[in-house]
Amino acid sequence: MRSLEAAFLIGVEGVTEIWLVRHADCYRDVVVAEDPPLSAVGRDQAERLGQRVRRMKPAAVYSSPYRRATETAHAITDHVRVDERLVEMAMEIDEDGTLDFQETPDSAVTRMRSVLDDVIREHHGERVVIVSHGGAIIACLTDVMHLEPGRLRMLPYYTSISTVRVLGDRWMVGSLGDVAHLEAPPVQPLRRLRRHLPTRGKDKTTSP
């Protein structure tokens, strides 16, 4: 078992561990370009995140320059290193909810990888926290998992933690979207639900 864990860089000496954290919830009634601050819910999420992360004693905390990211990072420590490369992918959202990205996935992967490369050089064998945004984090994870840019279709929840372990040219994903510090992330109701799962012992469906 130990050899299997070592193959995935678990408990291996010299491994750099990077925690990719999405910012906490922010006010949605403010235009994104105006850089909205955290909402009341977001401040609570950030505080819970900070309590968890501080126990792990990270060597450094980096953040996107946007307020929702820096305010989240400052819930962990007062010593936050802001990096312009950690910004969100530029996008517009159509009325039907379709995302129109102004930055290509390849471009996002390149700039996020450049941040990680710099962090690894400076913090070899240490744990580092990076507070960024959903699209930027997914671009980074796509690269680590050797997927084509744009192929990882998920949105990390607010203050979720995705970990990456690095040793030399070996990169491993340790976790995706961990929100153990939040009591219970809200479950969004499904719209246009046509069928319900049958109850135990019954084989029938119910129409809405």
C-alpha positions as CSV (number, residue, x, y, z in Angstrom):
1,M,0.0,0.0,0.0
2,R,2.8,2.4,0.8
3,S,4.4,1.9,-2.6
4,L,1.0,2.6,-4.2
5,E,0.7,5.9,-2.2
6,A,4.2,6.8,-3.1
7,A,3.4,6.3,-6.8
8,F,0.9,9.1,-6.4
9,L,3.3,11.3,-4.4
10,I,1.5,10.8,-1.1
11,G,3.8,11.1,1.9
12,V,6.9,11.4,-0.3
13,E,9.7,13.6,0.9
14,G,10.4,16.7,-1.3
15,V,6.9,17.0,-2.8
16,T,5.5,20.4,-3.3
17,E,1.8,20.6,-2.6
18,I,-0.3,23.3,-4.1
19,W,-3.8,24.0,-2.9
20,L,-5.9,25.6,-5.7
21,V,-8.8,27.5,-3.9
22,R,-11.7,29.1,-5.6
23,H,-12.7,32.4,-4.0
24,A,-15.7,32.6,-1.7
25,D,-19.2,33.8,-2.7
26,C,-19.5,37.4,-3.9
27,Y,-22.3,39.8,-4.6
28,R,-23.9,38.9,-7.9
29,D,-25.8,42.1,-8.4
30,V,-22.6,43.9,-9.2
31,V,-21.1,43.9,-12.7
32,V,-18.1,41.5,-12.8
33,A,-15.9,44.3,-14.3
34,E,-16.6,46.3,-11.2
35,D,-14.9,43.7,-9.0
36,P,-17.5,42.7,-6.5
37,P,-16.6,42.0,-2.8
38,L,-17.6,39.0,-0.8
39,S,-21.2,38.6,0.2
40,A,-22.2,37.9,3.8
41,V,-22.3,34.2,2.9
42,G,-18.9,34.5,1.3
43,R,-17.3,36.0,4.3
44,D,-18.6,33.1,6.4
45,Q,-17.2,30.6,3.8
46,A,-13.8,32.4,3.8
47,E,-13.6,32.3,7.6
48,R,-14.3,28.5,7.6
49,L,-11.7,28.1,4.9
50,G,-9.2,30.2,6.9
51,Q,-9.7,28.1,10.0
52,R,-9.0,24.9,8.1
53,V,-6.0,26.1,6.0
54,R,-4.2,27.8,8.9
55,R,-4.0,24.5,10.7
56,M,-2.0,23.1,7.7
57,K,0.6,25.9,8.0
58,P,1.1,26.8,4.3
59,A,4.4,28.4,3.4
60,A,2.8,31.1,1.3
61,V,-0.6,32.3,0.1
62,Y,-1.0,33.7,-3.4
63,S,-4.1,35.4,-4.8
64,S,-5.7,36.9,-7.9
65,P,-5.9,40.7,-7.7
66,Y,-9.7,40.6,-7.7
67,R,-11.4,41.6,-4.4
68,R,-13.4,38.3,-4.1
69,A,-10.0,36.5,-4.2
70,T,-7.9,38.8,-2.1
71,E,-10.6,39.0,0.6
72,T,-10.8,35.2,0.6
73,A,-7.0,34.9,0.9
74,H,-6.9,37.5,3.7
75,A,-9.2,35.2,5.7
76,I,-6.2,32.8,5.8
77,T,-3.3,35.3,6.4
78,D,-2.4,38.9,6.3
79,H,0.6,38.0,4.1
80,V,-0.9,37.6,0.7
81,R,1.1,37.7,-2.5
82,V,-1.0,39.0,-5.4
83,D,-0.2,37.7,-8.9
84,E,-1.9,39.2,-11.9
85,R,-1.7,35.9,-13.8
86,L,-4.3,34.3,-11.4
87,V,-7.2,36.3,-12.8
88,E,-10.3,34.6,-14.1
89,M,-10.7,33.7,-17.8
90,A,-12.4,36.7,-19.5
91,M,-16.0,35.7,-20.4
92,E,-19.5,36.9,-21.1
93,I,-22.7,35.1,-20.1
94,D,-25.6,35.1,-22.5
95,E,-29.2,35.4,-21.4
96,D,-29.6,31.6,-21.8
97,G,-26.6,31.0,-19.5
98,T,-24.2,30.1,-22.3
99,L,-20.6,31.1,-21.6
100,D,-18.7,33.0,-24.2
101,F,-15.0,33.0,-23.3
102,Q,-12.9,35.9,-24.5
103,E,-9.7,34.0,-23.6
104,T,-8.8,30.7,-25.2
105,P,-8.4,27.6,-22.9
106,D,-4.8,27.3,-24.2
107,S,-4.0,30.8,-23.1
108,A,-5.4,30.2,-19.6
109,V,-3.5,26.9,-19.3
110,T,-0.2,28.7,-20.3
111,R,-0.5,31.5,-17.8
112,M,-1.7,29.3,-14.9
113,R,1.2,26.8,-15.6
114,S,3.6,29.7,-15.5
115,V,2.4,30.6,-12.0
116,L,2.7,27.0,-10.8
117,D,6.2,26.7,-12.2
118,D,7.3,29.8,-10.4
119,V,5.7,28.7,-7.1
120,I,7.4,25.3,-7.4
121,R,10.8,26.9,-7.9
122,E,10.4,29.1,-4.9
123,H,8.7,26.7,-2.6
124,H,10.2,23.3,-3.3
125,G,8.9,20.7,-0.8
126,E,6.4,23.1,0.8
127,R,2.7,23.6,0.9
128,V,1.4,26.7,-0.9
129,V,-2.2,28.0,-1.3
130,I,-3.3,29.8,-4.5
131,V,-6.7,31.6,-4.4
132,S,-8.1,32.1,-7.9
133,H,-11.2,31.6,-9.9
134,G,-13.3,28.7,-11.3
135,G,-12.3,28.9,-14.9
136,A,-8.6,29.5,-14.2
137,I,-8.4,26.6,-11.7
138,I,-10.1,24.2,-14.2
139,A,-7.6,25.3,-16.8
140,C,-4.8,24.4,-14.4
141,L,-6.3,21.0,-13.5
142,T,-6.9,20.2,-17.2
143,D,-3.1,20.7,-17.8
144,V,-2.1,18.5,-14.8
145,M,-4.5,15.7,-15.8
146,H,-3.3,15.8,-19.5
147,L,-6.7,16.6,-20.9
148,E,-7.3,18.8,-23.9
149,P,-8.0,22.4,-22.9
150,G,-11.7,22.9,-22.4
151,R,-12.4,19.2,-21.8
152,L,-12.8,19.2,-18.0
153,R,-16.4,20.3,-17.5
154,M,-16.9,21.3,-13.9
155,L,-17.2,24.4,-11.7
156,P,-15.5,24.2,-8.4
157,Y,-17.7,25.4,-5.5
158,Y,-16.9,28.5,-3.5
159,T,-13.8,28.0,-1.3
160,S,-13.3,24.5,-2.6
161,I,-9.8,23.1,-2.5
162,S,-8.2,21.1,-5.3
163,T,-4.7,19.8,-4.5
164,V,-1.8,19.2,-6.9
165,R,1.4,17.4,-5.8
166,V,4.6,17.9,-7.7
167,L,8.0,16.2,-7.6
168,G,10.4,16.9,-10.5
169,D,8.5,16.2,-13.7
170,R,5.8,14.2,-11.9
171,W,2.4,16.0,-11.3
172,M,-0.5,14.4,-9.5
173,V,-4.0,15.6,-8.6
174,G,-4.7,14.8,-5.0
175,S,-8.2,16.1,-4.7
176,L,-10.9,17.9,-6.6
177,G,-13.3,20.5,-5.1
178,D,-12.9,19.5,-1.5
179,V,-15.4,21.5,0.7
180,A,-15.0,19.6,4.0
181,H,-14.7,22.9,5.9
182,L,-18.2,23.9,4.9
183,E,-21.0,22.2,6.9
184,A,-23.2,21.4,3.9
185,P,-22.9,23.2,0.5
186,P,-26.4,24.0,-0.8
187,V,-27.9,21.6,-3.3
188,Q,-29.3,23.4,-6.2
189,P,-32.8,22.2,-7.3
190,L,-33.0,20.6,-10.8
191,R,-35.2,22.4,-13.2
192,R,-37.6,20.6,-15.6
193,L,-37.3,17.4,-13.7
194,R,-39.4,14.9,-15.7
195,R,-39.0,11.7,-13.7
196,H,-38.4,10.7,-10.1
197,L,-36.5,7.7,-9.0
198,P,-38.8,4.9,-7.8
199,T,-39.1,4.5,-4.1
200,R,-37.7,1.3,-2.6
201,G,-40.0,-1.7,-3.4
202,K,-42.0,0.3,-6.0
203,D,-41.5,0.5,-9.7
204,K,-43.3,3.5,-10.9
205,T,-42.6,7.1,-11.9
206,T,-44.4,10.3,-11.0
207,S,-44.9,13.2,-13.3
208,P,-44.4,16.7,-12.0
